[in-house]
Amino acid sequence: MTNHRNAQPSTHYDVIIVGAGASGLYCALTAGRRGRRVLVIDHANKAGKKILMSGGGRCNFTNYFVEPEHFIGANPHFCKSALSRYPSWEFIGMVEAHQIPYHEREHGQLFCDDSAQDILTMLLDECTAVGVQIKLNTQINHVQTTDHDKAKRFELITSKKLGKKDVASESQSSQTRYRCESLVVATGGLSIPTMGASGIGYELAQQFGHTLIATDASLVPFTFTDKTGELIRSLAGISLPVIASNERISFKLPVLFTHRGLSGPAMLQLSNYWHSGETISINLLPDVDVTDILLTRKKSHPRQLIRTVLAENTDNALPKKLLAALQTQLWDDIKDTELANIKDERLSELGATLNGWQLKPSGTEGYRTAEVTRGGVKTDEVSSKTMQSNLQEGLYFIGEVLDVTGWLGGYNFQWAWASGFVSGEVV
């Protein structure tokens, strides 16, 4: 901990928000509209970095169809209140008021036509309009409570974050003391550390007695190290629609083979529900019963080969390169054998495999590429209506730092807007 005896005179705000991301900025503009004096502090050199990189730079800012079942957490009911009080239509209305062009993609996902910068500019403009101050390149060295004055309940001691090229000097290392009535933790999770992710939000939660649900990378590609991994890497670039599932849930979405493993919407969604050591199932031909086709074709065209049937006679024929690779791994010994000379049991076994390819990932790509962090501050210790801590008056947790994780498709942004709104209404 940095020595804070010689901190400069205090600066008082009604609300201090730690984190200039999606939830923090939305809380700030909401509180600012109520006439609250708001300061947003972030250690990064730019606000909203994850907003800018989201959706391939186009920002999947919300979804037309937002329901509580699109979110996971130890308490699945926690998100209901905020989502119902701030539905996606509210944010869409703001986007339209700022004349930001957007479009809908599959499954109700909404993206900017031009750039994610449009969303960030909108949020910053709204903050500026109500007098919100944003202080970047600022690290928090110490947070404590003060007993004597509710209006100055929290004291934060900060200093300028030194860059690699900075040379420490007295002016650069000098500290600033801030006090506030309401302290909002909007620090996000651990995903994408190159964007500046840190664990300070979890540290603050624990400082005030909060429990953490174990964190893990989520909405993240799977990796493989065995022979299956070699097969997958050889197919890098291939994408096809599948049903990806485990014992908890299934998703009918595209999968993408990469040099590192399996990615694409199907894998990212499934990763929300996967734990290390578990097996996943991939139906490579989700619209057909492969066993039925092979046995039927054995009767009608007994001289055909398996690869011929799979390449030409299914509603969604497998890509040739994938078919060849699967043949080598699954039926290389009978690849040139006519259907008539293959036992029904073997064909049934092969059909079951293609309709339910069992794979055990060695892991995921981790926080480096994860879109979100699963787990976080235990929601049983936080008010679902206001996001205020049940353990410390005036302390709030919003956005990704909480144990609320949304599906791929704009849901995590909607949680950021909704939790930022309901907290901003009361801080």
C-alpha positions in Angstrom: 0.0 0.0 0.0 1.3 3.4 -0.9 2.2 5.8 1.9 -0.7 8.4 2.1 0.4 10.6 5.0 1.2 13.5 2.7 -1.9 13.4 0.5 -3.2 16.6 -0.9 -6.3 18.3 0.6 -9.6 16.4 0.0 -12.0 16.9 -2.8 -15.6 16.1 -2.1 -18.2 14.5 -4.5 -21.6 13.1 -3.9 -20.7 9.9 -5.9 -17.4 8.4 -6.9 -17.5 5.6 -9.4 -14.5 3.3 -9.8 -14.4 2.2 -13.5 -15.1 4.2 -16.7 -16.6 1.2 -18.6 -20.2 0.6 -19.7 -21.8 0.2 -16.3 -19.8 3.0 -14.7 -20.5 5.6 -17.4 -24.2 4.7 -17.3 -24.4 5.0 -13.6 -22.6 8.4 -13.8 -24.9 9.9 -16.4 -28.0 8.7 -14.5 -26.8 10.1 -11.2 -25.6 13.3 -12.9 -29.1 13.8 -14.3 -30.4 13.9 -10.7 -28.0 16.8 -9.9 -25.5 14.6 -8.1 -21.8 15.7 -8.3 -20.1 12.7 -9.8 -16.5 11.7 -10.3 -15.5 8.7 -12.4 -12.0 7.3 -11.7 -10.2 4.8 -14.0 -6.5 3.7 -14.1 -6.7 3.3 -17.9 -5.7 6.1 -20.3 -9.0 6.0 -22.1 -12.6 5.5 -21.0 -14.7 2.6 -22.4 -11.9 0.5 -24.0 -13.9 -2.7 -24.0 -16.9 -0.9 -25.5 -14.6 0.1 -28.5 -13.4 -3.4 -29.1 -16.7 -5.2 -28.7 -18.7 -6.7 -31.5 -15.7 -6.5 -33.8 -15.5 -2.8 -33.3 -19.3 -2.3 -34.0 -20.5 -2.9 -30.4 -23.3 -5.4 -29.9 -24.9 -2.9 -27.5 -28.1 -4.8 -26.6 -30.6 -7.3 -27.7 -34.3 -7.1 -28.6 -35.0 -10.2 -26.5 -33.6 -9.9 -23.0 -34.9 -12.4 -20.4 -33.4 -13.5 -17.0 -32.7 -16.9 -18.4 -30.0 -15.3 -20.6 -27.9 -14.8 -17.5 -26.2 -17.1 -15.1 -25.0 -16.7 -11.5 -25.3 -18.4 -8.1 -28.6 -16.5 -7.6 -30.4 -16.6 -11.0 -33.2 -14.3 -9.7 -30.9 -11.4 -8.8 -30.9 -9.8 -12.3 -34.7 -9.7 -12.7 -35.4 -6.4 -10.9 -32.9 -4.3 -12.8 -33.6 -5.8 -16.2 -37.3 -5.2 -15.8 -36.8 -1.6 -14.7 -34.4 -0.8 -17.5 -35.4 -2.9 -20.5 -33.4 -2.8 -23.8 -35.9 -0.4 -25.3 -34.7 2.3 -23.0 -31.2 2.1 -24.3 -32.3 1.8 -27.9 -34.3 5.0 -27.3 -31.1 6.8 -26.3 -29.2 5.4 -29.3 -32.0 6.7 -31.6 -32.1 10.1 -29.9 -28.4 10.4 -30.7 -29.2 9.4 -34.3 -26.7 6.5 -34.2 -27.5 4.1 -37.1 -27.8 0.5 -36.0 -28.9 -2.8 -37.4 -30.3 -6.2 -36.2 -28.4 -9.4 -36.7 -29.6 -13.0 -35.9 -31.1 -13.7 -32.5 -32.1 -10.0 -31.9 -28.5 -8.7 -31.6 -28.2 -5.0 -32.2 -25.0 -3.5 -33.6 -23.8 0.0 -34.7 -23.8 0.4 -38.5 -20.5 2.4 -38.3 -18.4 2.1 -35.1 -18.5 1.3 -31.4 -17.1 4.8 -31.0 -20.6 6.1 -31.6 -21.8 4.4 -28.4 -18.9 5.6 -26.3 -19.2 9.1 -27.6 -22.9 9.1 -26.7 -22.2 8.0 -23.2 -19.4 10.6 -22.7 -21.6 13.3 -24.2 -24.4 12.5 -21.8 -21.9 12.5 -18.9 -20.5 15.9 -20.0 -24.0 17.3 -20.3 -24.7 16.7 -16.6 -21.3 17.7 -15.3 -19.8 14.3 -14.7 -16.0 14.5 -14.2 -13.8 11.7 -15.5 -10.3 11.2 -14.1 -8.1 8.8 -16.1 -4.6 7.4 -15.5 -5.4 7.4 -11.8 -4.8 4.5 -9.5 -6.5 3.9 -6.2 -4.0 3.4 -3.4 -6.4 3.2 -0.4 -10.1 3.3 0.4 -11.5 3.7 3.9 -14.7 4.8 5.6 -15.0 7.9 7.8 -17.3 7.8 10.8 -18.0 11.4 11.4 -19.9 12.6 8.3 -22.3 10.7 6.1 -21.7 13.1 3.2 -18.0 12.1 3.4 -18.5 8.5 4.2 -15.7 7.1 2.0 -12.2 8.4 1.6 -10.1 7.4 -1.5 -6.5 8.2 -1.8 -5.2 8.1 -5.4 -2.1 8.9 -7.4 -1.3 9.3 -11.0 -0.6 6.0 -12.7 2.9 6.1 -14.0 3.5 5.0 -17.6 6.5 3.0 -18.7 8.3 6.1 -19.9 7.5 8.2 -16.8 10.2 9.0 -14.4 8.9 9.1 -10.8 9.1 12.6 -9.4 7.5 14.4 -6.5 4.8 15.8 -8.7 3.9 12.6 -10.4 3.8 10.5 -7.2 1.8 13.1 -5.2 -1.5 11.9 -4.0 -5.0 13.2 -4.1 -7.6 12.5 -1.4 -11.3 12.3 -2.4 -14.4 11.9 -0.2 -17.9 10.9 -1.2 -21.2 9.8 0.2 -21.7 6.9 -2.3 -18.9 4.7 -3.7 -19.8 2.6 -6.8 -17.5 -0.3 -7.9 -17.8 -0.7 -11.6 -14.4 -2.2 -12.3 -15.5 -5.0 -14.6 -13.8 -8.5 -14.4 -10.5 -10.0 -15.3 -11.2 -10.6 -19.0 -8.9 -9.2 -21.7 -6.0 -7.9 -19.4 -4.5 -6.0 -22.4 -7.5 -3.6 -22.0 -6.5 -2.9 -18.5 -8.6 -5.4 -16.6 -7.6 -5.8 -12.9 -8.9 -7.4 -9.8 -9.3 -4.2 -7.8 -13.1 -4.5 -7.7 -12.8 -7.9 -6.0 -10.2 -6.5 -3.6 -12.6 -3.7 -2.6 -15.4 -6.1 -2.1 -13.4 -8.3 0.2 -12.1 -5.3 2.1 -15.7 -4.6 3.1 -16.5 -8.2 4.0 -18.1 -9.4 0.8 -17.9 -13.0 -0.5 -16.5 -13.8 -3.9 -17.9 -16.5 -6.2 -14.9 -18.2 -7.8 -14.0 -16.3 -11.1 -13.3 -17.9 -14.4 -12.9 -16.9 -18.0 -16.1 -17.2 -19.9 -17.6 -16.6 -23.4 -14.2 -18.0 -24.5 -12.9 -20.5 -27.0 -12.0 -24.1 -26.0 -8.5 -25.5 -26.4 -7.4 -29.1 -27.0 -4.0 -30.8 -26.6 -4.6 -34.4 -27.6 -5.0 -36.0 -31.1 -8.3 -34.2 -31.4 -6.4 -31.0 -31.0 -4.2 -31.9 -33.9 -7.3 -32.7 -36.0 -9.0 -29.4 -35.1 -5.9 -27.3 -35.9 -5.7 -29.0 -39.3 -9.2 -27.7 -40.0 -8.5 -24.0 -39.0 -10.9 -21.7 -40.8 -13.8 -24.1 -41.3 -17.1 -23.0 -39.9 -20.4 -24.8 -39.8 -23.7 -24.8 -38.0 -23.9 -27.4 -35.1 -25.7 -28.1 -31.9 -23.2 -27.8 -29.0 -24.3 -29.1 -25.7 -23.5 -30.6 -22.3 -25.7 -31.9 -19.6 -26.9 -28.4 -18.7 -27.8 -26.7 -22.0 -27.5 -26.8 -25.8 -27.0 -24.1 -28.5 -27.7 -24.4 -32.2 -25.1 -22.0 -33.6 -22.0 -22.0 -35.7 -18.7 -23.5 -34.6 -15.3 -22.3 -35.9 -12.2 -24.4 -36.1 -9.0 -22.4 -35.3 -5.3 -23.0 -34.8 -5.9 -23.0 -31.1 -9.1 -25.0 -30.8 -12.8 -24.5 -31.2 -14.4 -21.1 -31.3 -17.5 -19.4 -32.8 -20.8 -18.5 -31.1 -21.7 -22.2 -30.2 -18.4 -22.6 -28.3 -18.5 -19.2 -26.6 -22.1 -19.7 -25.4 -21.3 -23.2 -24.1 -18.3 -22.0 -22.2 -20.6 -20.1 -19.9 -21.9 -23.5 -18.7 -18.6 -25.5 -18.8 -16.3 -26.5 -16.0 -12.8 -27.9 -16.3 -12.6 -31.6 -17.0 -16.1 -31.9 -18.4 -17.0 -33.3 -21.8 -18.9 -31.4 -24.5 -21.0 -32.8 -27.3 -21.1 -31.5 -30.9 -23.8 -32.5 -33.3 -22.1 -32.0 -36.7 -25.2 -32.6 -38.7 -28.0 -31.1 -36.5 -30.8 -31.4 -39.1 -30.4 -35.0 -40.0 -30.3 -38.4 -38.3 -27.1 -39.8 -39.7 -27.7 -43.3 -38.5 -31.1 -43.4 -40.3 -29.6 -42.0 -43.5 -26.7 -44.6 -43.5 -29.0 -47.6 -42.9 -31.6 -46.4 -45.4 -28.9 -45.8 -48.0 -27.4 -49.2 -47.3 -30.7 -50.7 -48.5 -31.3 -48.4 -51.5 -27.7 -47.9 -52.6 -25.7 -50.8 -51.1 -22.6 -50.1 -53.2 -22.1 -46.5 -52.0 -19.4 -45.4 -49.7 -19.9 -43.6 -46.4 -18.2 -40.4 -47.5 -20.4 -40.3 -50.6 -23.5 -40.4 -48.6 -22.3 -37.8 -46.2 -21.0 -35.5 -48.9 -24.0 -35.5 -51.2 -27.1 -36.6 -49.5 -27.6 -34.6 -46.3 -29.4 -31.3 -45.9 -26.2 -29.7 -44.7 -23.3 -31.6 -46.2 -20.1 -31.5 -44.2 -17.3 -29.4 -45.7 -15.0 -31.7 -47.8 -11.9 -31.0 -45.7 -13.8 -31.8 -42.5 -15.3 -34.9 -44.0 -11.9 -36.2 -45.0 -10.4 -35.5 -41.6 -13.3 -37.2 -39.8 -13.0 -40.2 -42.1 -9.3 -40.6 -41.2 -10.2 -40.5 -37.5 -13.5 -42.4 -37.3 -13.8 -44.9 -40.2 -10.4 -45.1 -41.9 -10.5 -48.9 -41.8 -13.8 -49.0 -43.8 -13.4 -45.9 -45.9 -13.4 -47.9 -49.2 -15.9 -50.5 -48.1 -19.3 -50.5 -49.7 -22.3 -50.0 -47.3 -23.5 -53.5 -48.0 -20.4 -54.9 -46.4 -20.5 -52.8 -43.2 -22.4 -54.1 -40.2 -25.5 -52.1 -39.2 -24.0 -51.7 -35.7 -20.9 -50.0 -37.1 -23.0 -47.6 -39.1 -25.2 -46.9 -36.1 -22.1 -46.2 -34.0 -20.7 -43.8 -36.6 -24.1 -42.0 -37.0 -24.3 -41.5 -33.2 -20.8 -40.1 -33.2 -21.5 -37.6 -36.0 -24.7 -36.6 -34.2 -22.9 -36.4 -30.9 -19.2 -36.0 -31.2 -17.8 -36.2 -27.6 -14.9 -34.0 -26.9 -13.0 -33.1 -23.7 -11.4 -29.7 -23.9 -8.1 -29.4 -22.1 -9.2 -25.9 -21.1 -10.0 -22.5 -22.6 -8.0 -19.6 -24.0 -8.4 -18.0 -20.6 -8.8 -14.3 -19.8 -6.6 -13.3 -22.7 -9.5 -13.6 -25.1 -12.5 -14.1 -22.8 -15.3 -11.6 -23.4 -16.5 -11.8 -19.8 -15.6 -13.1 -16.3 -17.9 -15.6 -14.8 -18.4 -15.4 -11.0 -17.6 -12.3 -8.9 -19.2 -10.5 -5.9 -21.8 -12.7 -4.3 -25.2 -11.2 -5.2 -26.9 -12.5 -2.0 -25.0 -9.7 -0.2 -26.2 -7.0 -2.6 -29.6 -5.4 -3.1 -31.1 -6.4 -6.4 -33.2 -3.2 -6.5 -30.4 -0.7 -5.9 -27.1 -2.6 -6.2 -26.2 -1.3 -2.7 -24.1 -3.6 -0.5 -26.0 -5.2 2.3 -22.8 -5.0 4.4 -21.7 -1.4 4.0 -24.1 1.5 3.5 -23.3 3.7 0.5 -21.2 1.0 -1.3 -22.5 -0.2 -4.6 -21.5 -2.9 -7.1 -22.6 -2.9 -10.7 -21.8 -4.6 -14.0 -19.4 -7.4 -14.6 -17.8 -7.3 -11.1 -21.0 -9.0 -9.8 -21.7 -12.7 -10.1 -24.0 -12.0 -13.1 -22.9 -13.3 -16.5 -24.9 -12.9 -19.7 -25.0 -14.9 -22.9 -23.2 -13.8 -26.1 -25.4 -11.3 -28.0 -25.5 -8.0 -26.2 -26.8 -9.3 -22.9 -23.7 -8.3 -20.8 -24.0 -4.7 -22.1 -27.7 -4.7 -21.2 -26.8 -5.8 -17.7 -24.2 -3.0 -17.6 -26.9 -0.4 -18.6 -29.5 -1.8 -16.3 -27.4 -2.2 -13.2 -25.8 1.2 -13.9 -29.3 2.8 -14.2 -30.8 1.4 -11.0 -27.8 2.4 -9.0 -27.6 5.8 -10.6 -31.2 6.4 -9.5 -30.3 6.2 -5.8 -26.6 7.0 -5.2 
